[in-house]
């Protein structure tokens, strides 16, 4: 439109200055294409600058667009634009080689919401990916998976006779999940190398994340957290206060087979058992650090925390904070070792991107990523043991602490 405006002005100038008509006509003829070329050039360079700004690789972005164009113009098979773009986004995220980052299509996004909401259909097993193998982080208590003999650390080799090699975590999980009453067949491998097949009937998995009780003939309140979903903070508060009313004088927190969950919820729990100060610090790519703190003036009761190889992420934040602040002692075996934080970004209303955006550090500043949290008292739980020796050891410690307090108060 600017070219036409310039042309009109030039003609008007020609009419008013008759002697210069030829010169001004030449200006009009040459200026118009020059302006068009300049506009196109600026547009192209603007697009390249924009691609470079957004992608940090304008050449790669142009190659992607070229490939997409070639598919549209020359591919003879059937495809949909949706499938093309979803495949591209899957590939982008998978190329990060990060088992915790993933593109979430409609199904994946719905599953994530189900997990944090606390209800979903499946076998009740939390999966992780390590060295491109699919490893059970923890089976949920009382779930079909747990009843079938699946244990933390088991590898899933096949689902419904289809090999899991080369598949994404999202794909494997979606295959295992399904409606209540339907069957899924798994080939698994125990940590000792023994393989076994499990035919499992799916069920509705309703996660009540917190359960509490007083241990028999004691003043020890036992609280079990199975995972940190969006109800955990409130459920823990209710269980804790109920046990106080029942006479709790020492707390035994069980975080075994707890795969983690929501950061905010584990901080809420920490506010009951970790003294005033940092609980965890989160540092992002730009070096910006956010510190989450406890406001508890003083730890009220002697504390023991049970951990194992299935304790991951948010449960490691809690146990790491307890250990660093000396608020209590950890019993069991080394934890899983997931010290990174994922953020979920909406792409559309029902798709998203789960991306590792930060690393977390315990109050002393240590990272436990791929390292895990070492217990203060290491004690293995023998397979098929009739007695929970880890719990028993932690309870003995708390009874001793209560006896020490009793003797101290008697002086």
C-alpha positions as CSV (number, residue, x, y, z in Angstrom):
1,X,0.0,0.0,0.0
2,X,2.9,2.4,0.7
3,X,4.0,1.9,-3.0
4,X,0.7,3.1,-4.3
5,X,0.7,6.1,-2.0
6,X,4.2,7.1,-3.3
7,X,3.0,6.7,-6.9
8,X,0.0,9.0,-6.4
9,X,2.2,11.7,-4.8
10,X,4.7,11.5,-7.6
11,X,2.0,12.0,-10.3
12,X,0.7,14.9,-8.4
13,X,4.2,16.5,-8.4
14,X,4.5,15.9,-12.1
15,X,1.3,17.7,-13.0
16,X,2.4,20.8,-11.0
17,X,5.9,20.9,-12.6
18,X,5.4,20.2,-16.2
19,X,9.0,20.7,-17.3
20,X,10.2,17.9,-15.2
21,X,7.8,15.3,-16.3
22,X,10.2,12.8,-17.7
23,X,12.5,12.9,-14.7
24,X,9.7,12.4,-12.2
25,X,8.2,9.6,-14.2
26,X,11.5,7.8,-14.1
27,X,11.6,8.3,-10.3
28,X,8.1,6.8,-10.0
29,X,9.0,3.7,-12.1
30,X,12.2,2.9,-10.3
31,X,11.1,3.7,-6.7
32,X,8.1,1.3,-6.8
33,X,10.1,-1.9,-7.4
34,X,12.9,-0.7,-5.1
35,X,10.3,-0.3,-2.3
36,X,8.8,-3.7,-3.0
37,X,12.2,-5.4,-3.0
38,X,13.2,-3.6,0.2
39,X,9.9,-4.6,1.8
40,X,10.4,-8.3,0.9
41,X,14.0,-8.2,2.0
42,X,13.1,-6.7,5.3
43,X,10.3,-9.3,5.8
44,X,12.6,-12.2,5.0
45,X,15.3,-10.9,7.3
46,X,12.7,-10.2,10.0
47,X,11.5,-13.8,9.7
48,X,15.0,-15.1,10.0
49,X,15.7,-12.9,13.0
50,X,12.5,-14.0,14.6
51,X,13.4,-17.7,14.0
52,X,16.9,-17.1,15.4
53,X,15.5,-15.3,18.5
54,X,13.0,-18.1,19.2
55,X,14.9,-21.2,18.2
56,X,18.5,-20.1,18.5
57,X,19.1,-21.9,15.2
58,X,17.4,-20.2,12.2
59,X,19.1,-22.5,9.8
60,X,17.7,-25.6,11.6
61,X,14.2,-24.0,11.7
62,X,14.3,-23.3,8.0
63,X,15.5,-26.9,7.3
64,X,12.5,-28.1,9.4
65,X,10.1,-26.0,7.4
66,X,11.7,-27.2,4.1
67,X,11.2,-30.8,5.2
68,X,7.6,-30.1,6.2
69,X,7.0,-28.5,2.8
70,X,8.5,-31.5,1.0
71,X,6.3,-33.9,2.9
72,X,3.2,-31.8,2.0
73,X,4.2,-31.5,-1.7
74,X,5.6,-34.9,-2.4
75,X,4.7,-37.7,0.1
76,X,2.4,-40.3,-1.4
77,X,1.3,-42.0,1.8
78,X,-1.5,-41.0,4.2
79,X,-0.8,-38.6,7.1
80,X,-2.4,-35.9,9.1
81,X,-0.9,-32.5,10.1
82,X,-1.7,-33.4,13.7
83,X,0.4,-36.5,13.5
84,X,3.3,-34.7,11.9
85,X,3.4,-31.9,14.5
86,X,3.0,-34.3,17.4
87,X,5.8,-36.5,16.0
88,X,8.0,-33.4,15.7
89,X,7.3,-32.3,19.3
90,X,7.9,-35.8,20.6
91,X,11.2,-35.9,18.8
92,X,12.3,-32.5,20.1
93,X,11.8,-33.4,23.7
94,X,13.1,-37.0,23.4
95,X,16.4,-35.6,21.9
96,X,17.1,-34.0,25.3
97,X,17.7,-37.6,26.5
98,X,16.0,-36.6,29.8
99,X,13.7,-39.3,31.2
100,X,11.7,-36.7,33.1
101,X,10.9,-34.3,30.2
102,X,8.1,-35.3,27.8
103,X,5.6,-33.9,25.3
104,X,2.1,-34.6,26.6
105,X,-0.6,-35.3,24.1
106,X,-4.2,-35.4,25.1
107,X,-3.9,-38.8,26.7
108,X,-0.6,-38.0,28.5
109,X,-1.9,-34.7,29.8
110,X,-5.0,-36.4,31.1
111,X,-2.9,-39.0,32.9
112,X,-0.8,-36.4,34.6
113,X,-3.9,-34.7,35.9
114,X,-5.2,-38.0,37.1
115,X,-2.0,-38.7,39.1
116,X,-2.0,-35.3,40.8
117,X,-5.8,-35.4,41.4
118,X,-5.4,-38.8,43.1
119,X,-7.5,-41.1,40.9
120,X,-6.8,-43.1,37.7
121,X,-7.3,-46.5,36.1
122,X,-4.5,-49.0,35.9
123,X,-2.4,-51.4,38.0
124,X,-1.0,-48.9,40.6
125,X,2.6,-49.0,39.7
126,X,4.8,-45.9,39.4
127,X,7.3,-46.2,36.5
128,X,10.6,-44.4,35.9
129,X,13.2,-44.6,33.1
130,X,16.8,-45.2,33.8
131,X,19.5,-46.0,31.1
132,X,16.6,-46.3,28.6
133,X,15.1,-49.1,30.7
134,X,11.7,-48.9,32.3
135,X,12.0,-49.4,36.1
136,X,9.4,-49.7,38.8
137,X,9.9,-46.8,41.2
138,X,7.3,-48.2,43.6
139,X,4.1,-50.2,43.6
140,X,1.3,-48.6,45.4
141,X,0.1,-50.3,48.6
142,X,-2.8,-52.7,48.0
143,X,-2.8,-52.1,44.2
144,X,-3.2,-54.9,41.6
145,X,0.5,-54.5,40.7
146,X,1.6,-54.9,44.3
147,X,-0.6,-58.0,44.7
148,X,0.9,-59.5,41.6
149,X,4.3,-59.4,43.2
150,X,5.8,-56.4,41.4
151,X,8.6,-54.7,43.5
152,X,10.5,-51.5,43.4
153,X,13.5,-51.9,41.1
154,X,11.8,-54.4,38.8
155,X,12.3,-53.8,35.0
156,X,9.4,-54.0,32.6
157,X,10.6,-55.9,29.5
158,X,7.3,-56.4,27.7
159,X,3.7,-55.2,27.8
160,X,1.1,-57.5,26.2
161,X,4.0,-59.4,24.5
162,X,5.4,-56.2,22.9
163,X,9.0,-55.3,23.7
164,X,9.5,-52.0,25.6
165,X,12.9,-51.3,24.0
166,X,12.9,-48.0,22.0
167,X,9.6,-46.9,23.3
168,X,8.8,-43.7,25.2
169,X,7.8,-43.7,28.9
170,X,4.5,-42.2,27.9
171,X,3.8,-45.0,25.4
172,X,4.6,-47.7,27.9
173,X,2.5,-46.1,30.7
174,X,-0.5,-45.6,28.4
175,X,-0.3,-49.3,27.4
176,X,-0.3,-50.5,31.0
177,X,-3.2,-48.3,32.0
178,X,-6.8,-49.0,31.1
179,X,-10.3,-49.4,32.3
180,X,-11.2,-51.3,35.4
181,X,-11.7,-55.0,34.8
182,X,-9.5,-55.3,31.7
183,X,-6.3,-57.3,31.6
184,X,-2.7,-56.4,31.0
185,X,0.2,-58.9,30.7
186,X,3.7,-57.9,31.8
187,X,7.1,-59.5,31.5
188,X,9.3,-58.3,34.3
189,X,12.8,-58.8,35.7
190,X,13.7,-58.7,39.4
191,X,16.9,-57.0,40.5
192,X,18.4,-60.5,40.9
193,X,17.9,-61.1,37.1
194,X,15.0,-63.5,37.6
195,X,12.2,-62.9,35.0
196,X,8.5,-63.5,35.6
197,X,5.2,-62.9,33.9
198,X,2.3,-61.1,35.6
199,X,-1.3,-61.2,34.3
200,X,-3.0,-58.4,36.0
201,X,-6.6,-57.2,36.1
202,X,-6.7,-53.4,36.1
203,X,-8.7,-51.5,38.7
204,X,-9.6,-47.9,39.6
205,X,-6.6,-46.6,41.6
206,X,-7.7,-44.2,44.2
207,X,-4.8,-42.7,46.0
208,X,-5.3,-41.7,49.6
209,X,-1.9,-40.4,50.1
210,X,-1.7,-40.3,53.9
211,X,-2.5,-42.9,56.6
212,X,-1.8,-42.7,60.3
213,X,-2.0,-44.8,63.5
214,X,-0.5,-45.2,66.9
215,X,1.9,-48.1,67.2
216,X,0.8,-50.7,69.7
217,X,1.8,-50.1,73.4
218,X,3.7,-47.0,72.6
219,X,3.5,-43.2,72.3
220,X,4.8,-43.4,68.7
221,X,2.6,-42.0,66.0
222,X,3.1,-43.7,62.6
223,X,2.3,-41.8,59.4
224,X,2.6,-43.3,56.0
225,X,2.7,-41.1,52.9
226,X,2.4,-43.0,49.6
227,X,2.9,-40.0,47.3
228,X,2.6,-36.2,47.3
229,X,-0.6,-35.3,45.4
230,X,-2.6,-32.2,45.7
231,X,-4.4,-33.4,48.9
232,X,-1.3,-34.6,50.8
233,X,-0.7,-31.5,52.8
234,X,-4.2,-31.3,54.2
235,X,-4.4,-35.1,54.7
236,X,-1.1,-35.0,56.7
237,X,-2.3,-32.2,58.8
238,X,-5.5,-34.1,59.8
239,X,-3.5,-37.4,60.5
240,X,-0.9,-35.5,62.6
241,X,-3.4,-33.6,64.7
242,X,-5.5,-36.8,65.2
243,X,-2.4,-38.6,66.5
244,X,-1.6,-35.8,68.8
245,X,-5.1,-36.1,70.3
246,X,-4.4,-39.8,70.8
247,X,-1.2,-39.0,72.8
248,X,1.6,-39.0,70.2
249,X,5.0,-38.1,71.7
250,X,7.2,-39.3,68.9
251,X,6.7,-39.4,65.1
252,X,7.6,-42.2,62.7
253,X,7.3,-41.0,59.1
254,X,7.3,-43.8,56.4
255,X,8.3,-42.5,52.9
256,X,9.3,-45.9,51.5
257,X,8.0,-46.6,47.9
258,X,7.0,-42.9,47.7
259,X,7.8,-41.8,44.2
260,X,7.3,-38.1,44.9
261,X,4.8,-35.7,43.5
262,X,4.0,-32.0,44.1
263,X,6.7,-29.8,45.5
264,X,4.3,-27.5,47.3
265,X,2.7,-30.4,49.1
266,X,6.0,-31.8,50.5
267,X,6.9,-28.4,51.8
268,X,3.6,-28.3,53.6
269,X,4.5,-31.6,55.3
270,X,8.0,-30.4,56.1
271,X,6.4,-27.5,58.0
272,X,5.4,-30.0,60.7
273,X,8.7,-31.8,61.1
274,X,11.5,-29.5,59.9
275,X,12.7,-26.6,62.1
276,X,12.4,-23.0,60.9
277,X,14.6,-22.2,57.9
278,X,15.2,-23.6,54.4
279,X,13.5,-26.9,53.4
280,X,14.7,-26.9,49.8
281,X,16.2,-24.5,47.2
282,X,15.4,-24.6,43.5
283,X,17.8,-23.2,41.0
284,X,16.8,-22.7,37.3
285,X,18.9,-22.5,34.1
286,X,19.6,-18.8,34.6
287,X,20.9,-19.3,38.1
288,X,17.9,-17.8,39.8
289,X,17.2,-19.5,43.1
290,X,14.0,-19.8,45.0
291,X,14.1,-21.0,48.6
292,X,11.1,-22.8,50.3
293,X,11.1,-22.5,54.0
294,X,9.6,-24.0,57.1
295,X,8.0,-21.7,59.7
296,X,8.1,-24.3,62.5
297,X,9.7,-22.7,65.5
298,X,10.8,-26.0,67.1
299,X,10.4,-29.7,66.2
300,X,7.9,-30.9,68.7
301,X,8.7,-34.7,68.9
302,X,11.5,-37.1,68.3
303,X,11.4,-38.1,64.6
304,X,12.4,-41.1,62.6
305,X,12.0,-41.4,58.8
306,X,11.9,-44.6,56.8
307,X,13.4,-44.5,53.2
308,X,14.3,-47.0,50.5
309,X,15.2,-47.3,46.8
310,X,11.6,-46.3,45.9
311,X,11.7,-43.0,47.8
312,X,12.1,-40.3,45.1
313,X,11.8,-36.6,44.3
314,X,9.5,-34.9,46.8
315,X,10.1,-37.7,49.4
316,X,13.9,-37.1,49.0
317,X,13.3,-33.4,49.6
318,X,11.6,-34.1,53.0
319,X,14.1,-36.8,54.1
320,X,17.1,-34.6,53.0
321,X,15.7,-31.6,54.9
322,X,15.2,-33.8,58.0
323,X,18.8,-35.1,57.8
324,X,20.5,-31.7,57.1
325,X,18.6,-30.0,59.9
326,X,19.1,-32.9,62.3
327,X,15.4,-32.9,63.0
328,X,15.4,-36.7,63.1
329,X,17.1,-39.8,61.8
330,X,16.7,-41.7,58.6
331,X,16.4,-45.5,58.6
332,X,16.5,-47.9,55.6
333,X,18.5,-47.8,52.4
334,X,19.6,-45.2,49.9
335,X,16.9,-43.4,48.0
336,X,16.3,-43.3,44.3
337,X,18.2,-40.1,43.4
338,X,15.9,-37.7,41.5
339,X,17.0,-34.1,42.3
340,X,15.4,-32.3,39.4
341,X,12.2,-30.3,39.1
342,X,9.7,-30.4,36.2
343,X,7.4,-27.6,35.2
344,X,4.3,-28.3,33.1
345,X,3.4,-25.8,30.4
346,X,0.1,-25.7,28.5
347,X,0.5,-25.9,24.7
348,X,-3.3,-26.1,24.2
349,X,-6.1,-26.6,26.7
350,X,-5.5,-30.4,26.7
351,X,-1.8,-30.8,25.7
352,X,1.3,-29.7,27.3
353,X,5.1,-30.0,27.9
354,X,6.6,-31.4,31.0
355,X,10.1,-30.0,31.1
356,X,13.0,-30.3,33.6
357,X,13.5,-26.6,34.5
358,X,15.5,-26.6,37.7
359,X,17.6,-28.6,40.1
360,X,16.9,-28.8,43.8
361,X,19.2,-28.7,46.8
362,X,18.8,-29.7,50.4
363,X,19.2,-27.1,53.2
364,X,23.0,-27.7,53.3
365,X,23.3,-27.1,49.6
366,X,23.9,-30.6,48.4
367,X,22.3,-32.1,45.2
368,X,21.1,-35.7,45.5
369,X,20.5,-36.1,41.7
370,X,21.6,-39.6,40.6
371,X,23.2,-39.9,44.1
372,X,20.2,-40.4,46.5
373,X,20.0,-39.7,50.2
374,X,22.0,-42.1,52.4
375,X,20.2,-43.2,55.6
376,X,21.7,-42.4,59.0
377,X,21.1,-46.0,60.0
378,X,21.3,-48.4,57.0
379,X,19.2,-51.5,57.3
380,X,18.0,-53.8,54.5
381,X,14.5,-55.3,54.4
382,X,15.0,-59.0,53.7
383,X,12.8,-60.4,50.9
384,X,9.6,-62.1,52.2
385,X,10.5,-61.2,55.8
386,X,7.7,-61.7,58.3
387,X,8.9,-58.7,60.3
388,X,9.4,-55.2,59.1
389,X,12.9,-54.8,60.5
390,X,13.3,-51.3,59.2
391,X,10.2,-50.1,61.0
392,X,11.1,-52.1,64.1
393,X,14.6,-50.4,64.2
394,X,13.1,-46.9,63.8
395,X,10.5,-47.6,66.5
396,X,13.3,-48.8,68.9
397,X,15.2,-45.6,68.3
398,X,12.1,-43.5,69.1
399,X,11.3,-45.5,72.3
400,X,14.9,-44.9,73.4
401,X,14.6,-41.1,72.7
402,X,11.4,-41.0,74.7
403,X,13.0,-42.8,77.6
404,X,15.9,-40.3,77.5
405,X,13.5,-37.4,77.7
406,X,11.6,-39.1,80.5
407,X,14.8,-39.5,82.5
408,X,15.9,-36.0,81.7
409,X,12.6,-34.5,83.0
410,X,12.8,-36.6,86.1
411,X,16.0,-35.0,87.2
